[in-house]
Amino acid sequence: MISTGIGKPVRRIEDPRFLTGQGRFVDDITLPGMAYAQVVRSPHAHARILGIDKTSAAAAAGVLTVLTGEDAMRDGLGELPCRIFPHATVGQAVHRPTQPILATGKVRHVGDRVALVVAETREQAKDAAEFLEVDYDPLPACVSPGEALAPGAPLVWDDAQSNVCFQLENGDAVAVGRAFTAAAHVTKLSLHYPRASANPIEPRGNIGNFDWFDGRYTLYSATQAPYRPRDLISSAVLHIPETDLRVVAPDIGGAFGMKGAVYPEEALVLWAARKLGRPVKWIGERGESLMSDMHGRDMVVSGELATDAHGRMLAMRVAVQSNLGAYLTYSAGAPPHAVGTNLTSVYDLPLVHSVVHAAFTHTAPLGPYRGAGRPEAIGFLECLIDKASREIGIDPVTFRRRNLVPSSAMPYRTAGGHLYDSGDFALMLDETLKLAHWSGFPGRRTESERRGMLRGIGLAMHCEFSGLQSERMEIRVDQNASVLVFVGTQSSGQGHETMYSQMVSEWLAVPMEQVRILQGDTDRVLFGRGTFAERSTIIGGSALRAAADEVIRKGKRVAAWMFEVHAADIEFDAGAFRVAGTDRSVNFRAVAQQAYAGMGLPAELGVGLDGVGTFAGPSSYPNGCMIAEVEVDAETGTVTVESLAAFDDAGVVINPLMLDGQLHGSIAQGLGQALMEDVRYDSESGQLLSGSFADYAMPRADDMPPIHSGVGLVRALTNPLGVKGGSEAGNMAAPPAIVNAIVDALAPLGVLEVPMPATPERVWRAIHTAATERRTA
């Protein structure tokens, strides 16, 4: 067996180049004659553009051109459409505007793109941008979905009747109503899941080039889905054949969904490059990234849970207000759709009715961010369950165990329409309780109290879909049996080069060092959908398995010709093709060499050894449980996460080291969401209040707790590899586990709810508000 194959803890082969500074990111690329661009952005959340005077900016040192929205219109450039848009509720109004690459007439959020200045150097472009004179007429703004949906709210789009983009409804309202009427207990909760910024280590960046010799554009972009900008920019903006635009995504320093959108800057550098006859580079700075990158989350989820006298869940009804921002991103419809259909998680909850209102606001656009609607649904559900168990007087573990979908019920159809193929949710709960030493918590709480601290423990379970859309993978075997793999997914730090090499190494029995992974170039890879929704291993890996099978099938045909037997008589094992039942065999390399023979090979065998595989199978459903333990300083409101235990079902594990890394990374983001991360806008002016890392907090190493983790292998039945997603568990369960732990610590003081993020100020205020209410009761 190959020692580096599936299931082995192989160290990432990408890491040496990253750790030694040899990675190649967009900003590392310098083309001959390259110019530099600076985007002029709106300082207002909502304003009319009365006029733009280019004179001073155009005359500044080194400036090559200044481009505005009026120039784009004169050149016949189009606008960016939304591709992932849900089927809205029948009879409800829908508004689906496109996004201009530069604003004309109006700006709709702070950071909206008003003009592009291109100069010889980056510094000259930045300086000249300060000289552009824009005459604004400021208008009232709304920054939250609640404000935007209120009567008389200022419209984001003047041609719409309201700020509602679409409305989604799921479930039977009448049946849910009957269940509530018969319920012994009803628990209510409203939770704002705060807005988040992805903040990858590499900011967005683009280089545009136009080659007059072959009449083609090339875009170098930090994108996690290269075919998206190729599609949208060629068809909707530049109005050119798709083959006239090549997109190259080199190394990508993190993405988390944010780099899956198609941004105006990608079109702007291409447009400017053609006009100037020179390559044009734009690299975003942190300040403009925070104000113009696609944000995530920002949903208000309000609902109630009906239970019987024994704590069995009967029904749930939920209303969601989802903030879309000012413009629709490529996949803007994904999070609102996902939150409404993923409200049951691991629980046997037979009836759910949900209504989602997706609203435009005068803020930066929102879209999928690591989990895309599922963390919002699971976070609300797990906090609601803890509140219900406390109100009813049932232990939160008992309450959950009583309502789990049993493994014997698989396949199980949820109220949201998902079909769980496999899972052992009770196992996940039991193993996590062991990892967390749940039974010893009372002693640890007593010890914390002895030191004047409040200690709490919180639990959250999760189940979500992973893997979307079809994928194509291609394998080409050279004459010396080295292997080229052309993958349609796009790594942004996950370790795809290692993972796919491990797979191919095992299936074809070749050393990993003979496998090369090619990605991120639309001229080299025929097609690919990129990486999102935990799809790379499930969908991409399954397509790769099909490609490997095709290589083996072709190899068997060549070997059969070599041995003068039928292909059905050939077996492939341990890197050799063998005539079944005999000792006659030929190794993989010899077959590869023969496949390229210039003469003698039958025409029907073709030339070369290659295979193309596709996969469009259904989603898989990773699941698990997390338990957080916290200490709270009641005097300051400071929360310290003391430990976190996680036990996950990720199906078959390709590389346990990388799975563990994905878990730790997602927990860090989940912890940040629970305790500190929050994109904030001023409610009156629409100004961004968290426009730098001094105001937008992210977790540091000393914020992270010890993590005790385990994996329970429950093979997926939806794909040939048996794998499930494994990169979003922390985003799903860490926030509600931490919040539930905080509430558990504060419950003796009368605090029953804590908002996210649970900053020291908010926790302190919750403590003092509860104390005031007790005194006045």
C-alpha positions in Angstrom: 0.0 0.0 0.0 1.2 3.5 -0.8 2.5 5.1 2.5 1.2 8.5 1.4 -2.2 7.4 0.2 -5.7 8.2 1.5 -6.0 8.4 5.3 -2.3 9.1 5.9 -1.2 12.2 7.9 1.0 13.5 5.0 2.5 16.9 5.6 1.4 19.5 3.0 3.7 19.7 0.0 2.7 23.3 -0.6 4.1 24.5 2.7 7.8 24.7 1.9 7.3 27.3 -0.8 5.0 29.3 1.5 7.3 29.1 4.5 10.3 30.1 2.5 8.6 33.1 0.8 8.5 31.3 -2.6 4.7 31.5 -3.0 3.5 33.4 -6.1 0.6 35.7 -5.3 -1.0 38.4 -7.5 1.1 41.2 -6.0 4.3 39.2 -6.7 3.6 39.4 -10.4 5.2 42.2 -12.3 4.6 42.6 -16.1 6.6 44.7 -18.5 5.3 48.3 -18.6 2.9 47.8 -15.8 0.9 50.7 -14.5 -1.0 51.0 -11.2 -4.6 51.8 -10.3 -6.3 53.4 -7.4 -10.0 53.3 -6.9 -11.7 56.5 -5.8 -14.5 55.5 -3.3 -17.5 57.3 -2.0 -17.3 58.8 1.5 -21.1 58.8 1.7 -23.5 55.9 2.3 -26.1 57.4 0.0 -25.7 60.4 -2.3 -26.3 61.8 -5.7 -23.3 62.4 -7.9 -23.9 65.9 -9.2 -20.6 66.1 -11.1 -17.0 64.9 -11.3 -14.1 67.2 -12.3 -11.1 65.2 -13.5 -8.9 68.2 -14.3 -6.6 68.3 -11.2 -6.3 64.5 -10.9 -5.5 64.0 -14.6 -2.8 66.7 -14.4 -1.1 65.1 -11.4 2.4 63.6 -11.7 2.5 60.2 -13.5 -1.2 60.0 -14.2 -2.1 58.0 -17.3 -5.9 58.2 -17.2 -8.8 58.9 -15.0 -12.0 56.8 -15.7 -15.5 57.3 -14.4 -18.9 55.7 -14.8 -19.7 58.0 -17.6 -16.6 56.8 -19.5 -17.8 53.2 -19.0 -21.2 54.0 -20.4 -19.6 55.7 -23.5 -17.4 52.7 -24.0 -20.4 50.4 -23.9 -19.4 48.5 -20.8 -22.1 46.5 -19.1 -22.8 45.7 -15.4 -22.2 42.7 -13.1 -25.3 40.4 -12.6 -26.1 38.1 -9.7 -25.9 34.4 -10.8 -27.2 32.6 -7.6 -30.6 34.1 -7.1 -33.3 32.1 -5.4 -36.8 31.3 -6.6 -38.8 33.8 -4.5 -42.2 33.2 -3.0 -44.9 33.3 -5.7 -46.7 36.6 -5.7 -44.0 38.5 -3.9 -42.1 41.4 -5.5 -38.6 40.7 -6.7 -35.9 43.3 -7.6 -32.7 42.1 -9.2 -30.5 45.0 -10.2 -27.0 44.7 -11.6 -23.9 46.3 -10.2 -22.1 49.0 -12.2 -18.3 48.8 -12.3 -18.3 52.5 -11.5 -21.2 54.4 -10.0 -23.2 56.8 -12.1 -25.9 59.0 -10.8 -25.8 57.7 -7.2 -23.5 56.0 -4.7 -25.1 53.5 -2.5 -22.6 52.7 0.3 -19.4 54.0 1.9 -16.7 52.7 -0.3 -18.8 52.5 -3.5 -16.5 52.8 -6.6 -16.7 56.3 -8.2 -13.6 56.5 -10.4 -10.3 54.7 -11.4 -7.0 56.6 -11.5 -4.1 54.9 -13.3 -0.6 56.2 -13.0 3.0 55.1 -13.4 3.4 54.1 -9.8 1.1 53.0 -7.0 2.0 56.1 -5.0 1.3 58.5 -7.8 -2.1 56.9 -8.4 -2.9 57.1 -4.7 -1.8 60.8 -4.5 -3.7 61.8 -7.7 -6.9 60.2 -6.4 -7.0 62.8 -3.7 -7.3 65.5 -6.4 -10.4 64.1 -8.0 -13.3 66.5 -7.3 -16.7 64.8 -6.8 -19.8 66.9 -6.1 -22.1 64.9 -3.9 -25.6 65.6 -2.7 -25.9 63.4 0.5 -29.2 61.5 1.1 -30.6 59.6 4.0 -29.4 56.1 4.5 -30.5 52.8 6.1 -27.9 50.3 7.3 -29.9 47.5 8.9 -32.5 45.3 7.4 -35.0 46.3 10.1 -34.5 50.0 9.1 -34.7 49.2 5.4 -37.9 47.2 5.7 -39.7 49.9 7.8 -42.3 52.0 6.1 -40.9 55.2 4.6 -37.3 54.0 4.6 -35.0 55.6 2.0 -34.8 53.5 -1.1 -31.5 51.9 -2.1 -32.9 51.5 -5.7 -35.2 54.3 -7.0 -36.8 52.0 -9.5 -38.0 49.5 -6.8 -41.2 49.7 -4.7 -39.4 49.0 -1.5 -36.0 47.7 -0.2 -37.2 44.1 -0.4 -35.1 42.2 -2.9 -37.0 38.9 -2.5 -39.0 36.9 0.1 -38.7 33.2 0.7 -41.2 31.0 2.5 -40.7 27.3 3.5 -43.0 25.0 5.3 -46.7 24.7 6.1 -47.8 27.6 8.3 -51.2 26.1 9.1 -49.7 22.8 10.3 -47.1 24.6 12.4 -49.9 26.8 13.9 -51.8 23.7 14.9 -48.7 22.2 16.6 -48.2 25.4 18.6 -51.8 25.4 19.7 -51.3 21.9 21.1 -47.9 22.6 22.7 -47.2 22.4 26.4 -44.5 25.0 26.2 -43.3 27.7 23.7 -39.9 29.3 23.9 -39.1 32.5 22.0 -35.7 34.0 20.9 -34.4 36.8 18.7 -30.7 36.6 17.6 -28.7 39.0 15.5 -25.9 37.2 13.9 -23.4 40.0 13.4 -21.8 41.1 10.1 -18.4 39.7 9.5 -15.5 40.5 7.2 -13.4 37.6 5.9 -10.1 39.4 6.2 -7.9 36.8 4.5 -4.1 37.3 4.9 -3.9 38.2 1.2 -6.1 41.2 0.3 -8.0 41.1 -3.1 -5.8 42.1 -6.0 -5.9 42.0 -9.8 -3.8 42.6 -12.9 -5.4 43.3 -16.2 -3.5 42.9 -19.5 -4.5 43.1 -23.2 -2.4 41.5 -25.9 -2.9 43.3 -29.2 -1.1 40.5 -31.1 -3.7 37.8 -30.3 -6.5 40.2 -29.3 -7.0 38.6 -25.9 -7.3 39.8 -22.3 -5.6 38.2 -19.4 -6.8 38.7 -15.8 -4.6 37.7 -12.9 -6.9 37.6 -9.9 -7.0 36.4 -6.3 -10.2 34.5 -6.9 -11.4 31.2 -5.6 -13.4 30.5 -8.7 -11.6 31.6 -11.9 -14.4 30.8 -14.3 -16.8 33.2 -12.5 -15.0 36.4 -13.5 -14.3 34.9 -17.0 -18.0 34.3 -17.5 -19.4 37.5 -16.0 -16.8 39.9 -17.3 -16.7 38.5 -20.9 -20.4 38.2 -21.3 -21.9 41.0 -19.2 -19.2 43.7 -19.1 -16.8 43.5 -22.0 -19.3 41.7 -24.4 -16.6 39.5 -25.9 -16.3 35.8 -26.5 -15.4 33.9 -23.4 -12.3 32.5 -25.1 -11.0 36.0 -25.5 -10.5 36.3 -21.7 -8.0 34.2 -19.8 -8.1 34.2 -16.0 -5.1 33.1 -13.9 -5.4 32.5 -10.2 -1.9 31.9 -8.7 -1.4 31.1 -5.1 -4.4 32.5 -3.1 -3.8 33.6 0.5 -7.2 32.7 2.0 -10.7 33.3 0.7 -13.5 32.0 2.9 -16.1 32.7 0.3 -15.3 36.4 0.0 -13.1 35.8 -3.0 -15.8 33.8 -4.7 -17.6 37.1 -5.7 -16.8 38.9 -9.0 -15.8 42.5 -8.2 -15.8 45.7 -10.3 -12.0 46.0 -9.9 -11.5 42.8 -12.0 -13.3 44.4 -14.9 -11.7 47.9 -14.3 -8.1 46.7 -14.7 -9.0 44.9 -17.9 -10.8 47.9 -19.3 -7.9 50.3 -18.4 -5.3 47.9 -19.7 -6.9 47.9 -23.2 -7.3 51.7 -23.2 -3.7 52.3 -22.2 -2.1 49.4 -24.0 -0.3 48.5 -20.8 -0.9 46.0 -17.9 -2.7 47.6 -15.0 -2.4 46.4 -11.4 -4.7 47.1 -8.5 -4.0 45.7 -5.0 -6.5 46.5 -2.2 -5.4 48.0 1.0 -6.9 46.9 4.3 -9.0 50.0 4.8 -10.7 49.7 1.4 -11.0 45.9 1.8 -13.0 46.4 5.0 -15.3 48.8 3.3 -15.7 47.2 -0.1 -15.1 43.4 0.2 -18.1 41.2 0.3 -19.2 40.8 3.9 -21.0 37.9 5.5 -23.8 37.0 8.0 -25.8 40.1 9.3 -29.1 38.3 9.8 -31.7 38.9 12.4 -33.4 35.5 13.2 -36.5 35.6 15.4 -38.6 32.6 16.2 -40.2 30.2 18.6 -40.1 26.6 19.5 -43.1 24.4 20.5 -42.5 21.4 22.7 -44.7 18.9 24.5 -44.7 18.2 28.2 -41.7 15.9 27.9 -39.5 18.3 26.0 -40.1 16.7 22.6 -39.9 19.3 19.8 -43.1 19.7 17.9 -42.7 22.6 15.6 -40.7 25.8 15.0 -41.6 29.1 13.2 -39.0 31.6 12.2 -38.8 35.0 10.6 -35.5 36.2 9.2 -34.3 39.6 8.1 -31.3 39.2 5.8 -29.1 42.1 4.9 -27.9 42.0 1.2 -26.1 45.4 1.2 -26.4 47.8 -1.7 -25.6 45.4 -4.5 -26.2 41.8 -5.3 -23.0 39.7 -5.3 -22.5 36.7 -7.5 -24.1 34.3 -5.0 -26.2 36.8 -3.0 -29.1 34.5 -2.8 -27.3 31.6 -1.2 -27.2 32.6 2.5 -30.9 33.6 2.7 -31.9 30.4 1.0 -29.7 28.2 3.2 -30.8 29.7 6.5 -34.5 28.9 5.8 -33.8 25.3 4.9 -31.3 24.3 7.5 -33.1 25.0 10.7 -33.5 21.5 12.0 -29.8 20.3 12.1 -29.5 17.0 13.9 -33.0 17.1 15.4 -36.2 15.2 14.6 -38.2 18.4 14.3 -41.1 17.5 12.0 -42.6 20.9 11.3 -40.9 24.2 10.5 -42.2 27.3 8.9 -39.8 30.1 7.9 -40.1 33.4 6.1 -37.0 35.2 5.0 -37.0 38.8 3.9 -33.9 39.8 2.0 -33.4 43.5 2.1 -31.2 46.1 0.3 -29.3 48.5 2.6 -26.8 51.3 2.1 -23.9 49.1 3.1 -21.3 46.9 1.4 -22.7 43.9 -0.4 -23.1 40.6 1.4 -22.8 37.0 0.3 -21.5 33.6 1.3 -18.9 33.6 4.1 -17.7 30.2 5.3 -21.0 28.4 5.9 -23.3 30.8 4.0 -26.5 30.8 6.0 -26.0 27.5 7.8 -24.1 29.0 10.8 -26.9 31.5 11.2 -29.5 28.8 11.3 -27.6 26.5 13.6 -26.5 29.3 15.9 -30.1 30.4 16.4 -31.4 26.8 16.9 -28.8 25.9 19.5 -29.3 29.0 21.5 -33.1 28.5 21.3 -32.7 24.9 22.5 -30.6 26.0 25.5 -33.2 28.6 26.4 -36.0 26.1 26.1 -34.3 23.5 28.2 -33.7 26.1 30.9 -37.3 27.2 30.8 -38.8 23.7 30.9 -36.3 22.5 33.5 -34.6 19.8 31.5 -30.9 19.2 31.4 -29.6 20.6 28.0 -27.9 17.3 27.2 -31.0 15.3 28.0 -33.1 17.7 25.9 -30.9 17.3 22.9 -30.6 13.5 23.2 -34.3 13.2 23.4 -34.8 15.0 20.1 -31.9 13.6 18.0 -32.6 11.9 14.7 -31.6 8.2 15.4 -29.2 6.5 13.1 -31.8 3.9 12.4 -33.9 6.6 10.7 -31.4 7.1 7.9 -32.0 8.1 5.2 -33.9 10.9 6.9 -35.8 13.7 5.2 -35.7 17.0 7.1 -38.5 19.5 7.3 -36.3 21.8 5.2 -36.2 19.2 2.4 -32.7 17.8 2.9 -32.1 14.1 2.7 -29.6 12.8 5.3 -27.9 9.7 3.9 -26.0 8.7 7.0 -25.1 9.9 10.5 -24.8 8.8 14.1 -25.7 12.0 16.0 -25.9 10.3 19.4 -22.3 9.0 18.9 -21.1 12.6 18.2 -22.8 13.8 21.4 -21.5 11.0 23.6 -17.9 11.2 22.4 -17.9 15.0 22.8 -19.1 14.7 26.4 -16.2 12.4 27.1 -13.7 14.7 25.4 -15.0 17.7 27.4 -15.1 15.8 30.7 -18.6 17.1 31.1 -19.2 15.1 34.3 -16.3 16.9 36.1 -17.6 20.3 35.3 -19.2 21.0 38.7 -15.7 20.7 40.3 -14.2 23.0 37.8 -16.9 25.5 38.4 -16.3 25.4 42.2 -12.6 26.0 41.6 -13.4 29.1 39.4 -15.8 30.5 42.0 -13.0 30.1 44.6 -11.0 32.5 42.5 -13.9 34.9 42.1 -14.7 33.9 38.5 -17.9 32.6 36.9 -17.6 29.4 34.9 -20.0 28.1 32.3 -20.3 25.2 29.9 -22.1 25.2 26.6 -23.1 22.7 24.0 -23.9 22.9 20.4 -24.6 20.3 17.8 -24.5 20.8 14.0 -25.4 19.2 10.7 -25.2 20.9 7.4 -25.0 20.1 3.7 -21.6 20.1 1.9 -20.8 19.8 -1.8 -22.7 21.7 -4.5 -22.8 21.6 -8.3 -21.0 19.3 -10.7 -17.3 19.3 -11.3 -14.8 18.1 -14.0 -11.3 16.7 -13.4 -8.7 15.5 -15.9 -5.7 13.3 -15.5 -2.9 13.0 -18.1 -0.2 10.4 -17.8 3.1 11.2 -19.5 5.3 8.6 -21.2 7.5 8.1 -18.1 4.3 7.6 -15.9 4.5 11.1 -14.3 1.0 12.4 -13.8 -0.6 15.8 -14.5 -3.9 16.5 -12.8 -6.0 19.4 -14.1 -8.4 20.3 -11.3 -11.5 22.5 -11.6 -11.5 23.5 -7.9 -9.3 26.2 -6.6 -7.1 26.0 -3.4 -6.9 29.1 -1.3 -4.9 27.5 1.5 -6.7 24.2 2.1 -3.9 22.0 0.8 -5.5 20.7 -2.4 -2.1 19.9 -4.0 -1.4 17.5 -1.2 -4.9 16.0 -1.0 -5.3 15.3 -4.7 -1.8 14.0 -5.0 -2.5 11.6 -2.1 -5.6 10.4 -3.9 -3.9 9.9 -7.3 -0.9 8.3 -5.6 -3.1 5.6 -4.1 -5.4 5.0 -7.1 -2.6 4.8 -9.7 0.1 3.5 -7.3 2.6 6.2 -8.3 4.8 8.2 -5.8 3.3 11.6 -4.8 6.4 13.3 -6.2 5.4 12.1 -9.6 2.0 13.8 -9.4 1.7 17.5 -10.3 -1.5 19.4 -9.7 -2.5 22.2 -12.1 -5.2 24.7 -11.2 -6.3 28.3 -11.5 -5.7 28.9 -15.2 -8.6 28.9 -17.6 -6.2 28.2 -20.6 -4.9 25.1 -18.9 -8.0 23.7 -17.2 -11.0 23.2 -19.6 -13.5 24.1 -16.9 -14.0 24.3 -13.2 -16.4 25.8 -10.7 -13.9 26.7 -8.0 -14.0 26.0 -4.3 -17.0 26.8 -2.0 -19.5 25.0 0.2 -17.0 22.3 1.2 -17.2 20.8 -2.3 -13.5 20.2 -3.3 -13.1 16.7 -1.7 -16.7 15.6 -2.2 -17.4 16.7 -5.7 -13.9 17.4 -7.0 -12.5 14.2 -5.4 -15.3 12.1 -6.8 -14.7 13.5 -10.3 -11.0 12.8 -9.9 -11.8 9.2 -8.9 -13.8 8.8 -12.1 -10.9 10.3 -14.1 -8.5 7.8 -12.4 -10.8 4.9 -13.3 -10.8 6.0 -16.9 -7.0 6.1 -16.9 -7.0 2.5 -15.5 -9.6 1.4 -18.0 -7.5 2.7 -20.9 -4.4 1.2 -19.4 -6.2 -2.2 -19.2 -7.0 -1.9 -22.9 -3.3 -1.2 -23.8 -2.1 -4.0 -21.5 -4.6 -6.4 -23.1 -3.2 -5.6 -26.5 0.3 -6.1 -25.2 -0.6 -9.5 -23.8 -3.0 -10.4 -26.7 -5.9 -11.0 -24.3 -9.2 -9.4 -23.8 -9.4 -6.2 -21.6 -11.8 -8.0 -19.3 -8.9 -10.4 -18.4 -6.7 -7.6 -17.1 -6.5 -6.6 -13.4 -4.8 -3.5 -12.0 -3.3 -3.7 -8.6 -0.2 -2.2 -6.8 0.9 -0.3 -9.9 0.8 -3.3 -12.3 -1.5 -4.6 -15.0 -1.8 -8.3 -14.7 -3.5 -11.1 -16.7 -6.0 -12.5 -14.2 -5.0 -15.9 -12.7 -1.4 -15.7 -14.1 2.0 -14.2 -13.3 2.1 -12.2 -16.5 2.2 -8.5 -15.6 3.5 -5.2 -16.9 4.0 -2.1 -14.7 2.2 1.2 -15.0 5.2 3.0 -16.6 5.6 0.4 -19.4 1.9 0.7 -20.3 2.1 4.5 -20.3 5.1 4.3 -22.7 3.3 1.9 -25.0 0.2 4.2 -25.0 2.4 6.8 -26.8 3.9 4.4 -29.3 4.2 6.2 -32.7 3.6 3.0 -34.7 1.8 -0.3 -34.2 -0.7 0.7 -31.6 -4.3 0.0 -32.9 -6.1 3.2 -33.8 -9.0 2.4 -31.5 -6.6 2.7 -28.5 -5.9 6.3 -29.4 -2.7 8.1 -28.3 -1.7 8.6 -24.7 -3.1 7.6 -21.3 -5.6 10.1 -20.0 -8.9 10.3 -18.3 -11.7 12.8 -17.7 -14.1 12.4 -14.8 -17.2 14.3 -13.8 -19.4 14.1 -10.7 -22.7 15.8 -10.0 -23.8 13.7 -7.0 -25.9 14.9 -4.1 -24.6 16.7 -1.1 -23.2 15.0 1.9 -24.0 16.0 5.5 -21.1 16.5 7.9 -22.1 16.8 11.5 -20.8 16.8 15.0 -20.9 18.4 18.4 -18.9 21.0 20.3 -18.6 21.9 23.9 -17.1 25.1 25.1 -16.1 26.0 28.6 -15.6 29.6 29.6 -14.7 31.8 32.6 -16.3 35.2 33.0 -15.0 38.1 35.1 -18.2 39.6 36.4 -16.4 42.9 37.3 -15.2 43.6 33.7 -17.4 41.3 31.5 -14.3 39.7 30.1 -14.8 36.2 28.7 -12.0 33.6 28.4 -12.7 30.4 26.5 -10.9 27.9 28.7 -11.3 24.8 26.5 -13.2 23.5 23.5 -14.0 19.9 22.7 -15.2 18.8 19.2 -16.1 15.4 17.8 -17.0 15.4 14.1 -18.3 13.1 11.4 -16.5 14.0 8.3 -16.9 10.7 6.6 -13.8 9.1 5.2 -10.8 11.3 6.1 -8.3 11.9 3.3 -5.6 13.5 5.5 -6.1 13.8 9.3 -3.5 16.5 9.6 -5.3 18.8 7.2 -8.7 18.0 8.6 -7.4 19.0 12.0 -6.0 22.2 10.6 -9.4 23.0 9.0 -11.1 22.4 12.3 -8.8 24.7 14.2 -9.1 27.5 11.6 -12.9 27.4 11.5 -13.0 27.4 15.4 -10.8 30.5 15.3 -13.3 32.2 13.0 -16.2 30.9 15.1 -14.7 32.2 18.3 -14.1 35.6 16.7 -17.8 35.7 15.6 -18.9 34.8 19.1 -16.7 37.3 21.1 -15.4 40.1 19.0 -16.0 40.3 15.2 -18.6 42.8 14.1 -18.7 45.1 11.1 -20.5 48.2 12.4 -22.1 51.2 10.6 -23.4 54.4 12.1 -27.2 54.1 11.9 -27.7 57.8 11.0 -24.8 58.6 8.6 -24.1 55.1 7.3 -20.4 55.6 8.0 -18.3 52.5 8.6 -17.3 52.4 12.2 -15.0 49.4 12.0 -12.9 50.5 9.1 -9.5 49.2 10.4 -8.0 46.4 12.5 -8.0 48.9 15.3 -11.8 48.8 15.3 -12.6 45.4 13.8 -11.2 42.8 16.3 -10.1 39.3 15.3 -8.9 36.5 17.6 -5.2 36.2 18.3 -3.2 33.2 19.4 -3.8 34.0 23.1 -7.5 34.0 22.6 -7.6 30.4 21.4 -8.3 27.7 23.9 -6.9 24.2 24.1 -8.9 22.1 21.5 -9.6 18.5 22.2 -10.9 16.9 19.0 -11.9 13.5 17.6 -13.4 12.0 14.5 -16.1 9.4 14.1 -16.1 7.8 10.7 -19.6 7.4 9.4 -19.1 6.8 5.6 -21.1 9.1 3.3 -23.4 7.2 0.9 -23.7 10.0 -1.6 -20.3 9.8 -3.2 -17.9 7.0 -4.1 -15.2 8.2 -1.7 -17.5 8.2 1.3 -16.3 11.7 2.3 -18.2 14.6 3.9 -17.2 18.2 4.4 -14.8 19.0 7.1 -13.9 22.7 6.9 -16.8 24.5 8.5 -17.5 22.8 11.8 -16.1 25.6 13.9 -18.1 28.2 12.1 -21.2 26.2 12.7 -21.0 25.2 16.3 -18.3 27.3 18.1 -20.4 30.5 18.3 -23.5 29.0 19.9 -21.4 26.7 22.1 -19.5 29.7 23.4 -22.6 31.9 23.8 -24.4 29.0 25.6 -21.4 28.6 27.9 -21.5 32.4 28.7 -25.2 32.2 29.5 -24.6 29.2 31.7 -22.0 31.1 33.7 -24.3 34.1 34.1 -27.6 32.4 34.6 -27.2 32.5 38.4 -27.1 36.3 38.1 -30.4 36.3 36.1 -28.8 36.7 32.7 -30.7 34.5 30.2 -29.5 35.9 26.9 -26.3 37.4 25.6 -25.9 39.1 22.2 -23.2 38.3 19.7 -20.5 39.3 19.7 -20.3 38.9 23.5 -17.8 41.7 24.0 -16.8 42.6 27.6 -19.0 45.7 27.5 -22.0 43.8 26.4 -21.5 41.1 29.0 -20.9 43.7 31.7 -24.1 45.5 30.7 -26.1 42.2 30.7 -24.9 41.5 34.2 -25.8 45.0 35.5 -29.1 45.1 33.7 -30.1 41.8 35.3 -29.0 43.1 38.7 -31.1 46.2 38.3 -34.1 44.2 37.2 -33.7 42.0 40.3 -33.6 45.0 42.6 -36.7 46.6 41.1 -38.7 43.3 40.9 
